[in-house]
Amino acid sequence: MQLTSSESVSTRAVWVRGCTVLAQALSSSAAAMRTMICNAASIQDGSLQATRARAWILRRMSHLSVRKFIIASCAGKGPRDMGQRCNIRAAAWAEQSPGMRLLFAAITCAACAGCVGLPPLEGRVESHALADTQETRLARAVQPIAAQHAELTGIHAMPRGTDAFAARVLLAQAAERSIDAQYYIWHADQTGLLLMEALRDAARRGVRVRFLMDDQTTRGMDALLSAFAATPNVEVRLYNPFPNRTLRSLGYLGEFSRLNRRMHNKSFIVDNQAAIVGGRNIGNEYFGAGDEIPFMDLDVIALGHAVPELSAQFDLYWNSASAYPIASIVGKPTPEDLDARFSAAREDAVSAQYLAALRETPLVSDLLAHRLALEWVAAKVVRDDPAKTRDPDPDRATLALAQIFEATGAPQRSFDLISPYFVPGTRGTTALEDLARRGVAVRVLTNSLASNDVAVVHSGYAKRRCALATAGVRLYELKPTRILAPAAGDLKPTAKSLQALHAKTFSVDRRYVFVGSFNFDLRSGLLNTELGLVLRSPGLAERLEQALDSLLPKQAYEVRPVAGDACVEWIEHTAAGEVRMEDEPDSTAWGRFWLAVWMSLPIDWML
């Protein structure tokens, strides 16, 4: 291939620079390959000849060691749109020489994707929770009663999904100054769109809306979120984002340590006066809507003393080095018609019961009229520092789990734990065994293999199950049957159908209760950031205990230790008596095979 006089000077520059890179690569180490690949891939010129030149250079580079190429793709920085340009180069390459070169094209594409880096944060404006909200309706409703309970926090538990959804929408409708929403998951389904519409409508009234979402589950939502962010008074930031929006998964090749750490916090704060904290993300399954298997979960409305501190933790994440304005990450995607999306969501049959709940749920109207049943308790906000997202070796003494048990103290009489993803690890298993052997009544409710929506996580619990049961920890696994919504204010189930456990709560000595996002697993402990409230609430602890007493015999399998290699058996309590099972209940042979495979792998730290 030769240059012609019609080619641009910039195309000649492509060849000169590319050939220099290629010559250097012939004698390079694997560590230097990444920079060279990025240099070759990032040459700026849009002409056909320049594109062919870049493809030729990358094709020649493929004939170097494939091993070096793969290693080089695993850690890199470069222009944000490099991964998109890489698709064109790989396609052109494959067209010229199919077969093995198609494999090399894929490797090149992976290398380019690994080079994609995050943009700088220059120009991002810091903002903080509004302090002057005393004249809002919420403040006028909350402050007089809060003044009677100095240093205490008013709590109202919401086990019912419809109540939890309605409370968020109705609080958004009541907002006058600000709404801060922080979530790990916000689906673009019926409930997610209805709640986003409530935020959009609040912004149109002049309410400042700050929307912070972890980027793990935003695939396919760039246009929607960008359109939402274009609304006056709305600002959207993505936490710990994936720079390459087309080939997101390939980002793990270059930045696995960073991208493997997610913001799992969940908070919804209105006018710096009322907050919702708990285990629920935003989506149909979290509120019991649609065809998805609904999750049994728990949120609380918090008023009073804890709310400013919850706002402060939101500010900490909002202004952190991991929070990026959405426009800096996604650019300008195809415009989305918000009104059309919101209208379709309202008209969907699935939305009917939730729109009815907005009309019928008295939570917010009772709050504004001073009628909402509240328990005023001492509450401690526990949260990870956002620096945990970027620190591969955080100080364990500062993490959320340490803060939780600093607030509760070590259990002396009882410890009731509800965790959908229960991966105690070696340390956690030893700690629970020690508690049981000291005479502390330890009960654990988690998902069964059949009810767990992330089956691989079950392996991290299953491998510890024998040791825990043998030590005297009473283990229960939720049946894959639905627990229909309890009556308002009641934690007890009333009926059953398909269901999965998602609540993350525990009580200590019938005195302290934790409600929040923290799963009792190694991912929550060491990788993800978490948020919750430790409540000194004998009343709520008693209700939680009663709920477990009612739930466990009917809706959970009891796991008991047995002699022999099996080590454990499952007991189903029925009207006719106990039914004993030797295998994971309601599971298939194929599911048990994969469970055995996962149990053999050293992956607990990721679960």
C-alpha positions, 0 to 999 in steps of 0.5 A: 500500500502506497501513499498518493498525492491526494492523501492529506498531510494528516494521513501521512502523519498517521503512517509516520506515527503508526510505523514508529509505534509498530517499530517500538512495539517489536522490542517492547515489554508487555507493560509498554504495549498498552501505551503503544496500542492506545497511541496507535488507536487514538490518532485523530483523522476521519478520512478513509485513507487514514482509517485504512492506515490505522487498520493496517497498523493495528493488523500488523501489531496483531502479529506480535505476541497475542499474550502481550496484547491481552496483558496490555489490554488490561489496564489503560487510559485513553480518549473516551470514544476510543472503544466506539472507533475500535469497532470500525477498525476491527470490522474492516480488519475482519473483512480483509482477512477472516478466520484467525484475524477475526479473533485478532480483531476481537482482541484489538477491540478489547485492547481499545476498550481497555484504553478508554478512560474517565474524563476529568472532573474540571467544571463540575460544581459542588453543591450541598443540602439546603439548610433553609427549608424551615418554611416548607410544609414538611418542616412545619409538620415535622419540626414541632413534634421533633422539638419534643423529642430532641436528639431522637429520630421519628421512624415509621416502618414500611414493609408493604411495597405499595406503601414504600412506593407511594411514600416516595411519590407523595413525598416528591409531590409534597416537596418544595425546595429539594429532593436528593435521590441516591440508588444502586438500581433504578429500573426504567419500568412502570414504577421507576418511570412513575417515580421519575415523573414525580421528580420531573414534575417537582423540578418543574415546580422549582424544586432542586432535584439531585439524582445520583445513581450507580452506573452498574445497571444503567445499560440502555438508559443513557437517553432516558437519563440524559433527557431527565437531566435536561429538565431545568432544576434536575442534575444527574450524576453517575457513580463510578461510571463505565466510560465505554457505553457500547462495550461496557463489560470490556471495561473490566479488562482495564479497570476491574478493581474500580468497576467491581466496587459499587455504590449500594446506598439507598436514600430518598431525602425531601426538603432536608426534612424527611428521608426514606432509608432501607433495602429497596432499590427502585423497580417493579420487583422491589414494590411487588409490581409486574411479572417479576418475582417480588422481593420481601423488603423493608424501608423506614421513613425517618424524621428529625435528628438523623435527617441532616446526617443522611443529607450530609452523607448524600453530599459526600457521595455527590461531591466525591471523586466517583460522581460524574455529571452524566453529560461528561460520560454519555455525551449526547445520545439520541433524544428521549421523549420523556412525556411519551415514556411517562404517559405509557407508564401511567397507562400500563395495566401494571401501574393501576394498583400503584396509581391507586395506592397514591390515591389511597395511601394516607402516609404523607397526608397523615404526616402533614396532619401530624397523624402518622404513627411514629416511634421516636428513637435514638438513631445512628447513621452508619455509612461507608466513605466513598473513598472505599470505591477507589481504595483497594485496602480500606481501613476495616475499622472505618467501614460500615460493618464496624460502625454497626457493631460499634453502635449495637455492641456484641450480642449478649442474648439474641441475634436475629439476622435477615440477609438475602445474600448471606456470605459470612466468610471465614471471619463471619462464620467464626464470629457467629459460631462463637456467639452460638457457643456462648449461649446467644440465640442466633437465628439467620433467615436467608434465601434458599437456592430456589428463591435466590435471584443470584444463585451463585451467591448461595454458594458462599453460604452453602459452604459454611452451612454445615459449620454454622448449623453444627455450632448451634446457629439456627438457619432458615431458608425462605421457600420460593413462595410469595408472601403477600403484603401484610396489613399496614404497619404489620411485619407479619405475612398474610398469604403466599405466592412467588417471592424472594427475600431482599430485606437487610435487617437484624436485631441485637438483644431485642433492643437494637435494629439495623435497617439499610442496604448492608447484606451480611456478605463480603461484597457489602463488607469490603467492596461496595459502599453501604448505608443504614440506620442503627435504631435503639428501638425495643418496639421495632425489635419486638415486632421483628422477632414476632414477624420471624416467629410467625414467618419461619415455621410456615414460609421457610425451611429449617436447616438442622445438623445431622450425622454423616457426610450430608451434615445438614437436612432441611425440615418443612413444617406442615400441618401433617408434621415435619417433612425431611429433605436431604437435598436443596429443596425445590432445586434441580439436579442441574442447579445443584451441580452448578452450586457444587461447581461454584462452591469449589471456586475461591470467589467468596470475596466477590459475592 
